[in-house]
Amino acid sequence: MVGQEEDKSWKEERGNENPYEGFDLDPRVLTVDIDPRYIDPVDSHVLPDLLDESTIPKDLVEVDDLMEIGLSYMMIDRFEQAIDSFSRVIWFTEDNESLQEAWVNKGVAHSGLEEWDEAIGSFREAIITDEKGKHIATAENNLAFALWEFGKDEEALEHVERAIEVDDRFAEAWYNKGFFLNERGLFDQALYCLDNAIGLGYRSINVLQEKLRSCDALGDYEEGQKISEVIELMEK
């Protein structure tokens, strides 16, 4: 599946300890017009903990900075904190594009924790936010992945097809569709999808392994041998 070959959940890396520590990135990266009615300007380190509807008016918060904090947490697998950041973006933003992006990112963070039900809910919210929005194809593709992991394979295939309808040059969606079809034993259709993914620049070991699987099932051993050699070179 897309982006999953290196995924490690917080629990897998850190055992059973409680990972949630709230914000701990430098709050100076967050831009807010300080109003002494709400925050002592000298005490900037209280800012992250006070970003909620009861303390800060929405128009005083720079949601782009909140989004960046969440993305920074994602880069270091701090998924709980990322979820908190994106949830705050969802509350504070008044822009549909930012709202949709935050829901998608929140879903990805839940996926990182293998919280598939919550991930599915987030991706559905992203789709509902704006069905013609900038991030709709990504939302549909990620929803498909989460549904597959949740055991809803038929619905997963429907949503990955919607992602391709929105953006037929979305290589990761073609790969996911190929994977789903391989799992269903529809190897000729899967091969078509995987070739599309490769042609659009998606050249990970995963996509080659899936293509090898299709070729072997279809009896194309010559092509399979070529793919195996490429995989061996990539693994060195």
N, C-alpha and C positions, 0 to 999 in steps of 0.2 A: 504494500500500500504506500501511497505517497508520503514521503517524509517520516516513515515509521521505523526504518531500519536502524536508526540510531537513537530512537526515543527511549528515555529512561525516566520513569516516574520518580517523584520525590521520595516516595516510600522505598523504592528499590535501592536508591542511593544512600539513604540515611536511616534505614531501619524503621523502628516504631516511634521515634521521637516526634513530638508535635512540631511541625514545620512552621506554623503560623506565628510570625513575629511582627506583623503590620509593616508599615513602610520603614525601610532602613537605608534607602538610597539618600544621597545628600539632598535635602529639601531645597537647596538653593537653585536646583534646576527647574523648580516649579515657579511659575510666574503668577502672582496674585497681587492686585492692588490692595495693599494693606490698609485697613481701616481700624483705628484704635478702639472702635466700639466692639470689635470682634476679636482682635489679636493684638497683643503687645508687640509692636514692630521689632523690639530688641530680641524677643524670644522666637526666632524664626523656626526653631526645631519643633515647636508644637504644631506647626502648620499642617503636616500630613494627617495628624490625628484629629484635626478639627474640620477637615473637609467633608462636611455633611450638611444636609438641608437645614439643620437646626442652628448652624453657626455662620455659614458663609452664603451670601446671596449668589445665585448662579452666575450673574453677569460679572462677578469679580474673579472668576476662576478661568485660567487659561487651560482649556481642556487638551490642547495639543501637547502640553508638557506632561499632563497626567497620562496621556496615551504613550508618550515616550518612556515614562517611568515603567509602565506595564510591559512595554516591549523589551526594555532593559532587563526586567526580571525574567522574561521568557528566555532571553539569551543565556541565562545562567540557571535555567531549570527551576526557578523559584515560582512555581505555578500558583501557589496559594496567594502570594503577594500580588502576582500579576492579575489574578481574578479580582482581588480587591481594587486594584488600580482601574481596571476596565469597568468594574461596577460603578465606580465614582464618575468615570467619563459618561456612562449611560445616564446617571442621575443629572449631571451638570450640563451636558451638551444640549444645545437647542438647534443643532445642525444635523440633518438627516444622514448626510454622508459619514460624519463622525460617529453618529449613533450606530449605523450599520457596521462600520469598521470595528467599533468597540464590541458589538455583539459577536462578530466573527472571531475577534481575538480572544474574547472570553471563552468561546466554544473551544478554540484551540488549546487554551490553558486547561480547561476541564479535560480535554482529550489527553493532555500530558499526564494527568492524574488518573487516567482511565475511568473517569466519571462520565460514562457514556450518556446516561439519561440527561444529566445537566448540559452536556455538550450538545446533544440533540435539541434541547430546549433553546439554547443560545443561538444555534444556527437557524432554527425556525424563526426566532425573533428577528434575526438579521434579514431574512427573506421577507417577512411581513413588513418590516420598516420601509422598504422601497423595492418593489419587484422589478424595477428597471434601474436600480442603483448601480454604482460603480463596482461594488463588491459582491454582486449577486451570484456570479459564476463561482467565485471562491466559496461563498456560503453554501451553494448547492453541492459543490464537490466535497466540501468538508462534512456536510450533513450526510452525504452518501457514505463516506468512510465511517462516521460514527454509527450510522444505522447498521452497517455491515458488522461492526464490532459488537453491536447490541443484538445481533441475531436476526435482523430484519432485512434479509438479503434482497427480496423482491423490491421493496421500497427503496433500498439503496441503489439498485440499478435504475429505477425511475429517476432518481434525483441526479445521478451522474449523467444521465442522458439530457436532463434539463440544463446542466452546466455546459454541456457541449453545444446544445441549441443556442445558448446565450453567447458562447465564445467557442467557435469550432477550431480555434488555434490554441486551445487550452491543453497543453501536452499532458499535464498531470491527470486531467480528467479522462483523456483517452487511455492513459495507463490504467487508471482505476477501473474503467469499463472493461478493458482487456483482462484485468485480474478477475473481476467478477464473472466474466464469461468463461474464463478458464475453469473457475471453480464450479461452474455449471456444466462443464464438459462440452461447451460450444467453442471448440478450439479454432475452427476456421474463422469465425467471427472475432474471436479474441485476437487472432494473429493480425487481422486487418486493423484493429484498434491499436495494438502494440506497435505496428509499423508506423501508424500515424503519430503516435507519441514520440517515437525515435526520429521520425522525419521532422518533427517540430522542435527537436533539440533536447528531448528528455533521454539521456543516455546513461542512467545509473545502472549498477549491476542488477538491481531488482527488475528493471524492465527487460534486460537481456535474459535473465533467468526465466521470466514469464514467457518470453518469446521462445526460448529453448523448450520449455514445457509444451507449448503449442506445437512446435515443429516435431518433437518426438511423438506426440499423440497422433499427429497427422502422417507420420511415417517419413517425414522429410529429414532423414538422418544426415545428409550431406550439409544442408544448411545448419542443422543442429551442431555438427562438428565445428563449423566455422564460428558459431556463437560461443561454443565451449572454449575455444582457443582465445577468443577476445576476453571472456570472463576470467580465464586464468591469468592473462596479462594484467587485467585490472586489479586482481587480487594480490599481485606481487608487490 
